[in-house]
Each structure stands twice: as structure tokens, then as C-alpha cells.
Amino acid sequence: MPSPSQPPTDGRRPRAMVIDSAWRGLGPGPASLSGPGGAPLTRTVKLIVLPLIVRPALRPELAADFLDAPEAARLGRLIAESGPVLDATAEWFTLLKKTRRALGIVAGNPQDLYFQRCFELATEHGAPAEAGDAAAVARAVLADVADVTGGRTVEALRQWLSDPARRTRLDADLTETWARRERGALRERGSLRERGAEAGVEAGGLRETVALGETGALREAGAVREAGALREAVRAADAVLEACGGRGTGARRGRDARAASAADAGGTPGTEDVEGFASMVERGHGSVLGRELWAGGGDGGGSASGGAGGRGGGDGGGDAEACAGGGISGGPGGDVSGDARGGAEGCVGDRRAGVDARAAALWGRGDVPAHLGLSAWDVPPRPEVGRGASTATLPAPFDRTLFERLFTVLQASAHRDELPTVPELVRREVGRSCAPLGLRDETLRVAVVLGGRLAVGLDPLGAGTAARGGRVEAGQHATPLRETEMETGAASGGGTAAHRAVNSRWRREASVLRARRMTVSPRPDPDGGVLEALARDLRTPWTAYMRRLWVRLHGRDVRDAPLTDTASAWAVLDGVARSVMMDHRARVRTALRSLAAPPSPVAERRSA
């Protein structure tokens, strides 16, 4: 949904702006459904305003992102007429939260669980004061919601994993599944000789190597074949992204007019693009990326970005054999260098350079980690069982325990009755956590490849770092862009149509324009570094993007919801980009409110 801060376009108004204005006109009644600034919460719009008041399926003229004056006026009247029901909804929500706390219920997000039920109560009973025994009604609703979840709660997960014998058994299962992952990778590398030849490897030489039956030789030959497969995956991903971005510039202008017009109409890919996505799935390009991240700087565990030993055990690739299995540890062309196959001494000494070379070969940039922030380690470690989780302290996705992975699913799910039972969730997660990229479905793994290629080209500040493959350090300043460049995305210096579409949308954000002025200005941040931290996030947008993308794909994997075609893949990729942008916008607003608020008085210290 467009930003409420965007200006009208051709006499039309963004629907988000109309909703925001009409909501503020309701007054303080629906305060518990609103944010600190008085605007409706994102979940209020998503769960109440759009599906229950606007109802775009019945009123398609109100479904567009931009509305003409008559439609905008009608939408405003709908919200104004719903004011009494929304006031009652807010009162019911306050009562349900109070009752929830009294009953000690902590599972799930109250907004996800109760917003729509509160609207139903308001429609049926009016305000709680008009409902007779409102407390009994609230308790009945809470019990009904709890029954619907069927015991699929965080507390049920915690109890299931608290049994010592069960934890020991799960830990043994993780160890065995993680070991099978390595053996399966070796078999895969040794059995697909024909595909290795297609990727540019001489088939006869590979057959000779496989015939040796030696682990080291298999790893070396497999690394060469995987390098060719990775190059093929990158080319295929760029072709799919070019088709996904709608109207583009540069190379897009020479495209077939029919395909361009179809993309402009709704971003729906053509037949060739659908086949491109299907081909990536058939060739297992997502699994190829997962195995490459496992190979890393060696097969035995991994070192953290700061150089610490890997949690997964092993010697971190200190021996020569492990170094030989380091995937594409050579230059951007993907060839395995002689140094990478040399002694342990050279391998350890060049680990950092090897990781940079892998990132350059994978993503075309040497200044990003190969895993794009999905792990704190060069090589993702073996997952642990875990005992607890907190949204404030969740590690990177690949480093999460079984508990943490399922915690995010159970916390975020509004339809937990559709999930498997907790024992089945845990059993499936053991295999999923040890699968390439932590996902079982290949269509979702391919989406990670597409998302990675999109993420490394994200350039909200228009600094050109994505195009040049360079970086802008904290003390450096980006080259200013002309306004036309920021509007059209021309400053991206190429990339795919998807990159141009996402970057141009992001650069029009007011918060991004403010952050860009800060990076260009030689003066320090006048706000004491609060906004500088947000601007820093815009210099490295791939981390937030990839982490949110993985969580979304993991949720689909848990629900057995694969991506069926290119259009569904692009809907997820673009949706994550919008989500990250809106999250950054909200953080900027919060920071500005905190800077504008008067300083609170310092309380006098008291001793016991």
C-alpha cells in the first residue's frame, strides 16, 4: 500500500492517505487500534479496515492503490459511518487484553488473534457496557480462540521440548541428519556428471575423478561442478528478475513489446519467464546455493565473521582436504585455485579473502558476506534443540535452534489450527533445519536465490554501491544524485527491471531522502546519531531483506505452501521489499517522535 506521505498523482489520492485522514477524523475513540501518532495500526488496516469495512472484493472500485475523488470520498464516508462500531471494537479489545492477562495467557499476538473477533463482538453486542456480562463474553472468546489453536502454542512447544529424554533423542536425530547432509552432498556431486558437463566441466575428466572413489577427489570435482551450476543459477535468476520488475529502463527497452506490455499491465511474467523459474526449480539451483554455503571455507564447522570457532564443531577447515572442499574459493569466475587446494597453512591464512571471493562469485560483490546476513558464521552451524526464545534476541535465521525456528511460526500465525501438531512440527523441523538453506521445498530455495540477487542490488540511497560492487563506509559520503535519477532509478547503473522498480520506489520515501542528505552532508548528524543509525541500515539493506524473506519462506515451508510460478515468487519478493521499507519508515517516525519529545525529568535515585 502506498505511503500516506506520497503526493497525489494526476488528481488521485493514495488509498492509504484517504484511510489515514478518515481514521484521524474519528477522534480518540479507537485509541487502542491506533498508533502513538493517531494513525491506524498496520494490523488495524490489514485485519479490520480493508477486509471488514472497505471489502474490496465487493467494492472493486476501492481496491486500487490510488483513488479518484468520488471513490476517495466514498471510502472516507465508509470509515466515518463505521466510527461507532470501531469505538466499540477498541473497547472490546481493551477488555480482552485485560482478561487475557488475568488468565495468564501469553501465546500469540493479541492483535492477530482478537482484532476481528472484537469487530464481530462490536457488531453483535455494541460496546461492552451494552453486552450484559461482558467479562463472561470475553472469557468465552478467549477460550474459543485457545481451543481453535489445538494446543499449537509456544507454551506447548516449551513443555514438549522440556523432557530430558526427548531432548537427547532430538539431539541425536539432529547429529545424524546433519551427517547425512554431507554424505548426500558428496553423492550428488559424484552422480550428476552430465549436468557438470553442461555447466562447463569436461565430462571425461569428471568421470575419471569420480572413479577414484576418494572423498578429497570427489570434493574437488564437486566444487568445480558446483561453481558452474552456481554461475548458471545466477544467470537464470537475473533473467527471471528482469521479467518480474514491470516497466524497466536500459536493456528492457529492446525487449519484445508483448512481454513488456504484459509486465506493465500487472507485473505478470510471460511464458518464457514462467519456464525460467520452473527450470531453476528442476535444476535444483536453490539446493546448489545451500550446498555452497555449507562448503564455505571448509566442511568441518565454520568460523564466525569475527574469527571465532564455529558452534557446529570441527576444526574450521584447517586441513588441506577440508580446504579443497571450499566451494568456489577462487576468483569471481568460480575456478578453484591452486592455493585453495594447497596446504592447511595457506587455507587458514586466506580464509577471509576466500569468503570475499565466494561472495564476489555468488553475488557479484566482494563487500557482502556470502550468506547475506543469514548467519553470523562463515559456515552455518548445526542447529541445536534450544530451550527458549525471545523476539528481541533472535539470532540470524541459520543460527536459530529448533525452538527459535518454531517459536517464530507459532507467534506469527493467525491460523494455527492449520498447522501440524507440536510433536509433528518438531519432527519435521529436524529434517528441515538440516536441509539446504533450512528449507525443504525447492521452489522456496529458488526464491532465496532470487531474493539474494535482488538484495545485493538494493540501493535505497542511490549511492551506486550495488552497481559498482563497492561499499560506502560510515565515514564516507555518497555521490549526490539528480532528482530525475532518484525518480527513475537510472542511477542504479543497470541491474534488472526488478532492481529498478524496487529502488525507485524506495528512493521516493521521505525518510530515505532525509537519510540521503545525511550521507551527502559533510557535517555530522545533528540529532546525536539516532537517525545516523537508520541511515546506516540503508547502506546495508540486504541483511534486513534476506532475514525477513527467509522467515516468510520458512513459514510457507511449514505450511506446505510452495511457490507455483514466477508470479507467486515475485509477489513474495516484492512484498518483503515493501515490508522492509514500511518497517524502516515506522522506525524513522518513532525516532523523530522521540527527538521531538521534551526530555523527561531525571528521577531521584533511591537506595534500599
Protein Blocks (a to p, Z undefined) as FASTA:
>chain_A
ZZfkbcceehiacfklmmmmmmmmnojmlmmlpcfkopacfklmmmmmmmmmnommlmmm
lmpmbdcfklmmmmmmmmmmmmmmmmmmmmmmmmmmmmmmmnopaghjfklmmmmmmmmm
mmmnopfklnopmmlmmmmmmmmmmmmnnopafklmmmmmmpmklmmmmmmmmmmmmmmm
mmmmmmmmmmmmmlmmmnopafklmmmmmmnopaklmmmmmmmmmmmmmmmmmmmmmmmm
mmmnopaehjlmmpcfklmmmmmmnopacfklmmmmmmmmmnommmmmmmmmmnmnojeh
cadfkopacfkgpjhhpamklmmmnojabcfnopacfklmmcfklmmmmmmmmmmmmmmm
mnopakbcfklopacbfbacdddebjadcfklcccfklpcfklmmmmmmmmpmblmlpcc
fklmmmmmmmmmmpghhiablklmmmmmmmmmmmmmgcfkonommmnopacdfkbccddd
dfklmmnommnopajfklmmmmmmmmmpmklmmmmmmmmpmbdcfkgommmmmmmmmmmm
mlmmmmmmmmmmmmmmmnopacfblklmmmmmmmmmmmmmmmmmmmmmmmmmmmmpccdd
ddddddZZ
